[in-house]
Amino acid sequence: MAIKNAFYAQSGGVTAVINASACGVIQTARKHTDKIGKVFAGRNGIIGALKEELIDTSLESDDAIAALLHTPGGAFGSCRYKLKNISENQREYERLIEVFRAHDIGYFFYNGGGDSQDTAYKVSQIGEKMGYPITCIGVPKTVDNDLPFTDCCPGFGSVAKYIATSTLEASLDIKSMCETSTKVFILEVMGRHAGWIAASGGLAGQGEGQPPHIILFPEIPFNREKFLERVDQCVKDYGYCVVVASEGAQYEDGRFVADAGAKDAFGHTQLGGVAPALANMVKQALGHKYHWAVADYLQRAARHIASATDVEQAYTVGKAAVEMALAGKQALMPTIVREQAKPYRWSIGEANLSEVANQEKKMPIHYITDDGFGITQDCRDYLQPLIEGESFPPFENGLPKVAHLKNQLVEKKLRTDFKL
């Protein structure tokens, strides 16, 4: 078998551990130089392939690649760019083939969530439909934890740990001041259609009256009256109320509580802030003093408090993707299989990209309490092992050390530029 180069790219919103997957891909490829030549990383995801902007990772030292394991963000740049079907936009696919052929690329690894796995599946079809053989493996990543067929998604465990920790710590602050100051605190977290991240806030409290007192899930229709009634009752019973709200909280008719009226590059509704919307309801109806916060990028960038389980899984799916490709497998995504709950044991499985693409895994209804405002013991048992273990980065001068890559582009071989 001839030696071929590999293309790796990051896609969609980044995580605290997506670079750990990149580390897994690159380090594993470097152990198989008899089959894989260089690993080229797309600058800003699939756009890097279309624009022939390929980063030569072979120019990075082993230490620099190893440092990706404890570096958040996307080391090579990411993007939100969804390839259309071949029948709708053949020029994009012809361009991909031109670039892959020009740089002798025979392996394609795409690291992302549901839309990204859709892109990976479409690229896997190139070989069949346009006569260019390329081995394509998707690498799972999403903080939303909504990919099907995998027990959990790399990136989620660390966000869950951050949100559970932040909920716990902020709750102690509110509890300390509630007699004369803030009585309601609302933490807005990510999660457009699936409430996994919001649910993780529930790990902060164990017993009756412990915060968070209210969790708002996308899976449970938002009822303004019930929400306000519960907030007021918590303030009367405990002196304060802590709310963890998913950005995707929505009314019975499907309208988002925080609908800002715009769309993103994937056609998703742009959400404008559920926390201030809820805070305004509390102010108008109840008059309680409130504070709200949006975890936003902080929750997905917090490598300093990453889950050791998540870091290990993120690295392993990157490693497994390369091993699958070298074994001749095609159009697959490595998955995480929960072998045992207590003590937690997991292994690597696989799923067909054709079945993974464009599906969302929502929270099972039995993970949500009957009143719609909390998590059940089953949910707690599912979430707990995913946040366990600490994987602190090295620190220098009081700050985390991160990878500093050269990210040098290879020389372009095609004469024409590509306009997106």
N, C-alpha and C positions, 0 to 999 in steps of 0.2 A: 504494500500500500504506500502510495506516494505521500511525502510529508506535505501537509497543508497548513496554512495559517488559520487563526481563529479570530472571530470578531465577537467582542463582548460589549454590551452597552447597558446603561441604567436608564430606567424609564419611570415617569410619573413622580409623585411626591417621594422624597428621599426619607430615610429612616436613620436611627442611631446605629444600625448594624448592616445596612446594604453594602458598605465597604468591606465588611467581614465576608460577605458572599463573593465580592470581587477578589479578595485575598484568597479565598478557597479556589476560585476558578484559576487564577494566575499561578499560584503556587503548585497546584496539581498539574497544570499544563507544563510547567517547567520541569516536572519529573518525567515527562513523556516526550522528550525532544525527538524521539524516533518516529513520532506520528504527528506532533504539532510543532510547527516552526515558531513563529512569533504570535503573540496575542496582541491584536490591535483593539483599542478601546474607542468606541465612537464618542467624539466630542459632542456632548449634549444629546446622548441617546441615538435613536435611529436617524436623527437629522445628520449626525456625523457620517453615516454611511451614504446618505443621499447627497451630501455636499462634499464627499470624499475628504472629510476631515477626520483622519484616523490617527490616534495617539499610539506611539510605539512603546508599549510597556516593557519591552526588552531592554530599554535604556534606563529603567529604574533598578536600583540596587535591591538585593534581597531584603535588606533592612527597611527600605522604604515601602516595599510591598507588605512586609510583615506589620508595619505601622498602620496599615489600613484596618487591621483588626480592631484598633481602638480609636478610630477616627470617624466622627459622624459626617452627615452630608453625603453628597455624591461626588467622589473624587474626580470623576471624568466629566461631570456635568450630566444633567438629566433633562427630560423634556416631556411635554404633554402634546404628543403628535400621533394621531391615529391614522394608520394606513387604510385607505378605502379598499374595497374588493378589487381584484385584478380586472374584472370586467368594467369597473367604473373609472379606474385610473391606472391604465397599463403602463404609463410612462414612468411612474414611481418604481414599479417592479423591474422594468427594463433598466432603469438607472441603477438599482441595487445590484442587478446581475453584472452590469458593466463594471461597477466598482469592485465587486467580489472577484470577478475574473481578472481584473487589472492587478489586484493585490494577492491573487492566489489564495483566496479565503474559502475554506471548505467546511468550517465549523461556525455556527452562529449560536451565541448564548445571550438571551435577552432577559434582564433582571427587573421584574416588575409585578404589578397586580393584574387584575382581570383584563383591563384594556390592553395591557402589555402582553399578556399571554395570547390575546387575540392577534396582536401584531406578530408574535412568534409563530403562531399557527399559520398565518398567511405567508410568512417567509418560508415556512416548511413546504408550502405548496409550490414554491417557485421551481424547485427541482423537477417536479412532475410535469408541470404545465408549460415550462419554458426551457426545458432541456439543460438545466444547470444543476448538477448534483451538489447539494449542501446539506450537511447534518445539522438539524436544528433542535435545540433543547431550551425550554423555558426555565428560568430560575425564579422561584416564588419570592415575593416581597409585597407586603402591604400592612401598614399599621392598622387598617380597618378590620383585619382578620376575617375577611369575607370571601376568600377563595374557597371553592368547593374541593372535596376529595382529600384535603389535608387537615389533620387534627387542629393545627394552628398555622399561622403565617409568620415567617421571620419578619421582625420589626414590631410585631404586636406586643410581645412579652415585655419589651423595654418600655413601650408607651404605657402599658398597663401598670408597670411598676412605678413609673413617674406619676401617673394620675392617682394611684392608690396612696402613694407617699405624700403628694401635694394635698390631697383631700384630708389626710390625717393631720398634717402639719397646720394647714390653714384652719381646720376645725378647732384646734387648740387655741389659735389666735382669737377666733370669733367667740369661743366660749369664755375666754378670759375677759373680753371687753363688753359682753352683751348686756350687762346690767345698766350701763350708762351710754352705750354707743351702738355699734352695728349689731343688728339682730338677724339679718338674712344675708347669706353669702351664696353666690351662684357661680359655679365654675363651668364654663363652656368647654367641651372637648370635641375632638373630631369624631366622625362617624355619620356619613350621609344617609345611608339606608339601613345600616346594621349597628346595633347598640353595644357592641363588644367593649369599646373603650369606656363608654359611660358605665357599663357594668363593673369594670375593674375598679372604679371609685368605691364600689360597695365593699371591697376588701378592707377598707379603712376601719369599718365598724363591725363589731361582732354581735353585740347584744341589743336589747330593747333600748331605744333612745339614743343609741350611738350614731354619730354622723357617718355617711350622709343620710339625712332624713328622707330625702326625695331623690330619685334618679329618674330622668326623663329619657325614654328610649324611642327611637324611630318606629319600632315595632308596635308600640302602644299609642293609639290616637290621643293627642293632647286635648284635655278638657280644662278650659280656663277656670271654671268654677271649682272643680275638684282640686285643682292645683292650689288655688288661693285658699281654699278651706283647709287643706293639709298644711300649708305654710303657716297660717294663723294658729292652727292647733299646736304645731310644734313649738312655736314661740311661747304659747301659753304653758305648754307642758315642760319644756326644757329650757326656756329662756332665749333660745336662738334656733335657727333653721339653716342647714347646709344643703344646697341643691347641686347635683352634678347633672348637667344637661347636655345631651347630644346635639350637635349642630343640626342634625337631621330631624329633630322633633317636629312633628307635623299634625295637622288637624285631621279629623275624620275624612274630609274630602280630599286629602292628599296635599293640601297647601302647606308649605313649610312655615313654621312660626317665624323664621328668619329670612324669608324669601326676599332677595334684593332685586329681583327682576332681570338679572343678566345670566348669560350662559358662559361656561368655560370652553376650552378647545375640544373637549370630548362631548360637548352638548349637554353637560350637567348643569342644573340650576346653580347659580352663584349664590351662596348663602351669606347673609349680611350681618349675622350676630344674634344668636338666640338669647344670650345672657342679658344684654341691655333691653331686649324686648320683654323678657320675663321680669327684669328689675323694674321696668316701667309699670308693668301690671301690678306688682307688689306695692309700689309707691302710690299709684292711683287708688287702688282698692283698699289697701290696709294701712298705708302711711308709715310702715316700718322703715327704719333706717337700714340701708343695704349697701353692700359692695359687690361688685362682680369682677370676674377675671376671665380672660380667654387664654387657654393654654397654647393654642395656635402652634407655631413652629417649635416652641420650647419643648413640647411633649415628644416630638419626633426627632429632636436634635440632642436630647439629654443623654449622651453617651456616658457621662460621669456616674449615672445611676442605672446603667443598663443591667438587664437581667442576664446572669451568666448562662442560664438555659437558652435564652434567645440568641446570645452571641455564638454559642456552640452550634445551635441549629442553623443559623445564618451561614456560618462558615461551611458546615457540612453539606448544605444543599448546593453550594457553589462547587464544592469538591465532587459531589455526586453527579452533577450535571456533566462535568468533563468525563468522568468515568463512564457514564451512560453513552456519551458520544463515541468514546473510544471502543465501547463494546458493540458499536454498530446500531445502536438504538436511534429512533427517529421520532420527532414530533411528540416528545414526552416532557413532563415536568416532574422533578423529584418532589415527593410529598413527605410529610412527617406523620408517622403512624404511632399512636399511643398504645404501647404494648401492655402497660400496667399503670394504674392510677397511684397506688400507694404501696411501696415507694414508686415514684414516677420513673417509668422506663419508656424510651421511644426508639424507633428505628426509621430507616428511609424506605419509602415505597415509591410508586410512580403512577402518574395519571396521564391520559391522552390529552394533548392540547386541544383537540377538537371538542372535547367534552368540558374542558376548563373554561374556555374563552367565553367572556361576556356573561358569566353566571355570578350571582351573589349569594353567599351563605349568611342568612340572617340568624339571629339568636333563636333557639328553640323556645317555644312559649313556656315550657316548664322550667326554664331558667329565670323567669320573671315571676315575682310574687303575685298573688291573686289581685291585690289592690293596684298593680301596675307600677308601683313606685320603688321596688327593691329587687334584690336577687335572692334566689333560693339556695339551699345547701348544695344542690346539684351543680348550680352555676359556680358557687364558691369552690367546690371540689375540682371543677374543670379549670378554673382560672389560677388557683393557688400555685401549682407547680411551675406555671409559665413565668412567674415573677421571681422565682426563688434563685438564690445564689447571686453573689456580687462579682463583677468583673471590672474592677476599677482600672482606668487608664493610668499610665505613668504620669506623674506631675513634675513640673519644672517651674520654679519661681512662683509657686502657688497656683499655676494654671495647668490644665491637661495638655500633654504633649500630643500633637497630631502629625499626620503624615504631610510632608511637603514634596509633592511630585514635580518632575520636570514637565510632564505632559507635552512632550515634543511631538509635533505632527510629522508624519511621513510625507515625503515629497509626492505631490499629486502626479498621477500618470495620465489622467484624462484631460483633454484639451478644453472641454466645455464645462462651465459652471452650471449648477442646477438651482433653479428658483423654486422655492417651496410654494 
